[in-house]
Amino acid sequence: MDARKANIYKFLSGDKQYIIPVYQRIYSWEIEECKRLWFDIVDMQKKNKNGHFVGSIVSITENDSPSDMSKFTIIDGQQRITTLMLLLLALRDYAFIHREEKSINWKKINNSFLKNPDEDDDSQYKLLLTETDKDILISLIEKRPIDENLNSRLISNYNYFFSNIKNMDLSLQDIYEAIGKLQIVNINLDRTSDEPQVIFESLNSTGKELSESDLIRNFVLMGLDNKQQKDIYKNIWRPMEQLFRYEKQTLLMDRFFRDYLTMKLSRIPKLDKIYEEFKMYTNNCEFSTLEDLCKDLYMYARYYTNMIFEQGTNKNLINLYKEIKYLKMEVAFPFLLKIHYDFERNLINEDELVSIIKLCISYVFRRNICDIPTNSLNKTFATLKNEINVDDYINSIKAFFILKDDYKIFPNDEKFSSALKVKDIYHMRIRNYILSSLENFNNKAPINIENYTIEHIMPQTKNLSNVWKKELGKNYETVQKKYLHTIGNLTLTAYNSEMSNKSFSEKMEMNGGFKESALRLNSYVVKQNEWNEKIIKERASILVEKALLIWKYPIIERNILVKYKNDDKQQMYGIDSYDFNKTTKMLFDKLNMRIMNLSSEVRREFKKLYIAYKLDTNFADIVVQKNRLRISVNMKFNEVIDEYNICKDVTNLGRWGNGDVELFLEDICDVDKVMDIIRQSFNKQL
């Protein structure tokens, strides 16, 4: 390794070329990073500073003989050097346009820092980027026309620098001098004696500069020889990257790799550990070569991008992908990846694939309506693939959902119906989705809800007219408060402003009123002569009956369900399995809520003798006693920081639960003290 301090002009001068390898990410600096660089340049020059350090550039020597041009592969610092090239390009072009300004020489910038004038073809360029970035940078250097609709950070950042030079915060001479003061540390590696991958990882150990997907790409491709690198990148990796749209490519690919690993491992990697988890996975995965692994990634990336971009050749699936997006069901992606894969392997047919996706949508939607916390959904979908019986595929998934209870429950028709009738639909984020689904169910000519607005049939105004007061009856205030935003009182119209607070009869008869509406949502409304509590409840019941057909509860023959029930020992126990009284139930409800709120990763399981709280394994267990709760904490006694002296050492003593620490909750006022101990165990396992 050879590390030397240099300024930018020294780094670029001479007959040399810097090459960005295919495994490096495309140019990704935003305007914000360019603003910081420009500010540093202006500040340095105005304050007459001697220099400014912009970071390190790490390269591997590829060809450094006296008779040939020196070539270097950059493994770190490509964003800096590319941005500086754009700045020099903007300065050259402005100087070229204003050739009357003699303080700097545009030809010198061009021939000393942008090009190698004595070389031909690609060798004439100081910096070679990858893929489309390469062509764009060369077009900028050669002043070739570029498609104005092309979306590229190279172009936007070049334009930013050109605009700032034009504004003349500094003179051309000052800008040229300031760029020359920018300092770097040039670290040059020897491929035979240094370890580029290890050095690369140490330079990016915080994970801040490169995304998780950038690190994964470098890990996969950097260790291959040059031919393998180019073949896999060109034929597999680059086509996979292009599946993810340019604007959000990095963010979405990070999510994809996390969901891919979740699907493979049945557990959820932490956001900042995706790269580390991926490396461990490759050591034990089913693929014998990196090429096979990349092919697998590409296949799943196709499923993934079809879902997130709502695309594909199957109209039914596209509509379901739209529903998934409405419901923000990203937590289900690991499981949905699995079933798409099984569909392509012909383990299930198209109808079965559609029915499973609909079942997942119903599960998430019904829980939403019933106000069941969502913090367990990611764990549920992460492990759901383990419940699949390939010989009884659909029934095994239905049984899984039916047999879940408590916080994982799939609300049945009774619970769902009761909740939907009284739910404040109007203030839900998914209100348009709900009304659109009810309107378009089994409709061969579906309407676009965006052309309509939501109408409260009984108006929202606090100052109801006398006509409405009479219509609603003597308890009109109670009726309005109870039913105003519920499904029975909501519909769609293109005449919301015209209807305003008009009476029901006026809304019926007016131009564009309910009687002229062709919407299915209004088919019951147009038959009414009045609008009151009884009618709102009747309409709610009608719409809820339709909702039961849209968001179905899984149906399975009893004899088949019994087989799965007998296999699921956890279903033997539930919250009613324990001998609670009024005091202990109050204590449990408070403590349970606090524990479950620690993280969406927390799982609760009902055991025969205690209630377990887990991440990978138990971190706390609760035993219900006569007038108190006994809590076991899964730590060594000497590890606990017991500020309140409430813990007992039960090492080698027989107790229900896990760990060597025991404490009790007898008074609701002590919940914070108990949670302090439980949180220590949670953090230790986390």
Secondary structure as GFF3:
##gff-version 3
##sequence-region A 1 686
A	DSSP	beta_strand	2	7	.	.	.	ID=ss1
A	DSSP	alpha_helix	8	12	.	.	.	ID=ss2
A	DSSP	beta_strand	16	19	.	.	.	ID=ss3
A	DSSP	alpha_helix	31	46	.	.	.	ID=ss4
A	DSSP	beta_strand	52	63	.	.	.	ID=ss5
A	DSSP	beta_strand	70	76	.	.	.	ID=ss6
A	DSSP	alpha_helix	78	97	.	.	.	ID=ss7
A	DSSP	alpha_helix	106	109	.	.	.	ID=ss8
A	DSSP	pi_helix	110	114	.	.	.	ID=ss9
A	DSSP	three_ten_helix	121	124	.	.	.	ID=ss10
A	DSSP	beta_strand	127	128	.	.	.	ID=ss11
A	DSSP	alpha_helix	131	142	.	.	.	ID=ss12
A	DSSP	alpha_helix	153	166	.	.	.	ID=ss13
A	DSSP	alpha_helix	172	181	.	.	.	ID=ss14
A	DSSP	beta_strand	182	189	.	.	.	ID=ss15
A	DSSP	alpha_helix	196	203	.	.	.	ID=ss16
A	DSSP	alpha_helix	212	222	.	.	.	ID=ss17
A	DSSP	alpha_helix	226	232	.	.	.	ID=ss18
A	DSSP	pi_helix	233	237	.	.	.	ID=ss19
A	DSSP	alpha_helix	238	243	.	.	.	ID=ss20
A	DSSP	three_ten_helix	246	248	.	.	.	ID=ss21
A	DSSP	alpha_helix	249	265	.	.	.	ID=ss22
A	DSSP	three_ten_helix	271	273	.	.	.	ID=ss23
A	DSSP	alpha_helix	274	284	.	.	.	ID=ss24
A	DSSP	alpha_helix	290	308	.	.	.	ID=ss25
A	DSSP	alpha_helix	315	326	.	.	.	ID=ss26
A	DSSP	three_ten_helix	330	332	.	.	.	ID=ss27
A	DSSP	alpha_helix	333	344	.	.	.	ID=ss28
A	DSSP	alpha_helix	350	369	.	.	.	ID=ss29
A	DSSP	alpha_helix	377	383	.	.	.	ID=ss30
A	DSSP	three_ten_helix	384	387	.	.	.	ID=ss31
A	DSSP	three_ten_helix	390	392	.	.	.	ID=ss32
A	DSSP	alpha_helix	393	403	.	.	.	ID=ss33
A	DSSP	three_ten_helix	406	408	.	.	.	ID=ss34
A	DSSP	alpha_helix	413	422	.	.	.	ID=ss35
A	DSSP	alpha_helix	431	440	.	.	.	ID=ss36
A	DSSP	three_ten_helix	449	451	.	.	.	ID=ss37
A	DSSP	beta_strand	453	456	.	.	.	ID=ss38
A	DSSP	alpha_helix	466	472	.	.	.	ID=ss39
A	DSSP	alpha_helix	476	483	.	.	.	ID=ss40
A	DSSP	three_ten_helix	487	489	.	.	.	ID=ss41
A	DSSP	beta_strand	490	493	.	.	.	ID=ss42
A	DSSP	alpha_helix	496	499	.	.	.	ID=ss43
A	DSSP	alpha_helix	504	509	.	.	.	ID=ss44
A	DSSP	three_ten_helix	514	516	.	.	.	ID=ss45
A	DSSP	three_ten_helix	520	522	.	.	.	ID=ss46
A	DSSP	three_ten_helix	525	527	.	.	.	ID=ss47
A	DSSP	alpha_helix	533	550	.	.	.	ID=ss48
A	DSSP	alpha_helix	558	567	.	.	.	ID=ss49
A	DSSP	three_ten_helix	569	572	.	.	.	ID=ss50
A	DSSP	three_ten_helix	575	577	.	.	.	ID=ss51
A	DSSP	alpha_helix	582	596	.	.	.	ID=ss52
A	DSSP	beta_strand	603	606	.	.	.	ID=ss53
A	DSSP	beta_strand	611	614	.	.	.	ID=ss54
A	DSSP	beta_strand	618	624	.	.	.	ID=ss55
A	DSSP	beta_strand	629	633	.	.	.	ID=ss56
A	DSSP	three_ten_helix	637	639	.	.	.	ID=ss57
A	DSSP	beta_strand	648	649	.	.	.	ID=ss58
A	DSSP	beta_strand	661	665	.	.	.	ID=ss59
A	DSSP	three_ten_helix	668	670	.	.	.	ID=ss60
A	DSSP	alpha_helix	671	685	.	.	.	ID=ss61
###
